[in-house]
Amino acid sequence: MSDFTELDVWKKAHGLVLEIYKLTAGFPREERFRLTDQLCRSASSIPANIAEGKGRKSRKEYVQFLYTARGSLEETRYHLILARDLVYLAPAHSTELMERYDEVGRMLNGLINSLKGRTPNA
């Protein structure tokens, strides 16, 4: 694969960013420069780091950007918990989004492991 847009993990992460942008459009106006901004930034950082890593020259650099994407994924999960607890997000929707982010996390782990030349522990 020569293009990051062909990666399934990037496609799923990008789809979640689009959903996060739609979701945060319904957040209270006073959250615009707080939770809304933070959630959109952390969510978009995931596919952005996948893309940037794919464009790097070395496998080691690529893996480092994938680890950064993992960090952004965990940050996004926290912001979703906060949105749920502030009642900006219904619990059922929060659960569904968390499950989808868990899937992206597993996919990132799989890609990292394949790039490092090892198989994940079962």
N, C-alpha and C positions, 0 to 999 in steps of 0.2 A: 504494500500500500504506500502510495507516495503522498497522499493528501490526508490531512487530519480529519476532514469532513467525511471520510470513508470509515472512520473508526466508530464502531457501535457505541462505545463508552462516550465518545464526544457527542454523538447524536442524542443519546439519552440525557446527558447533562445539559445540552443546549435546549432540548425540549422542556426540561425543568426550569431553565432560566426564563423561557417565554411564559411559562405558567406562573412563576414567581412575580414577574412584572405585572401580569394581569391581576394576581391576587393582591399585591400591594397597592394597586390603584384604588382599592376599596378601603385602605387603612385610613384612620383619621388624619386630617390635614396637619395636625401638630406633630405627627410622626414623620413627616416628609424628610426632614434632615436628621432624623434619629433612626428609628427601626427600619423604615422603608428604605432609606439609603443604604444602611448596613446590610440588610438582607439582599438587596439587589446586587450590591458589590460582591458579597461573598459568594452568592450563587453564580454570578457571571465569571468569577475568578476560576471556577472549576474547569469549564470548557476552554477558557482562555489559556490556562496553564497547560492543559493537554495540547492545545494547538502550538503554543510557544515551545514546549518541550519537543514536539514532533519536528520542529524546524531547527533544532540544535544539531551540531555536528557530531557529538559523541553520545553514545548510549548512556553513559554516566550522567551527562547533563539532562538527557531526556527523563531518566528515572528521577532525578532531583526535582524536576518540574512536576512530575506525577505525584511525588510526595507533597509538594506544595498544594497541588489540587486536592489531595486527601485532607490537608489541614483546612482548606477553604470549605470542604464538604462538612467537616465537623463544626466549623463556625456557623455554617448555614443551618445545620441541624439545631444548634443552640438558638439561633434567631427564630426558628419555627416553634421551638418550645416556648420562647418568650411571647411570641405572637399568640399562641394558643392560651397561655396563662393570662395574657392581657385581654382575652376574649375577642381578638381580632380575627381569629381562625377557629373554625369549629373543630372539636376534638376528632371527629371522623376524618375530616380533610387533613388534619395534622398527621394522623396515623398513616393515611394513604401516602402522603408526601414523604414521610419518614421511611416507609417501606421502599419507595422508589429511590430515595437517596442511599438506602442500604444496598440496593442492587448496584447502583453506580459505584459505591465503595468496593463491593466485591469485584466488579469489573476492573476497577483501577488496580486492586491488589493482584488480580490475574495478569494484567498487562505488566505491572512491575515485576512480578515473578518470572514472566516469560522473557522479559528483557534482561533480567539478571541471570537467566539460564537455569532456573530452578523450578521445581514443581511445588505447588502449595501443599502444606501438611493437611492431611485429611482428618 
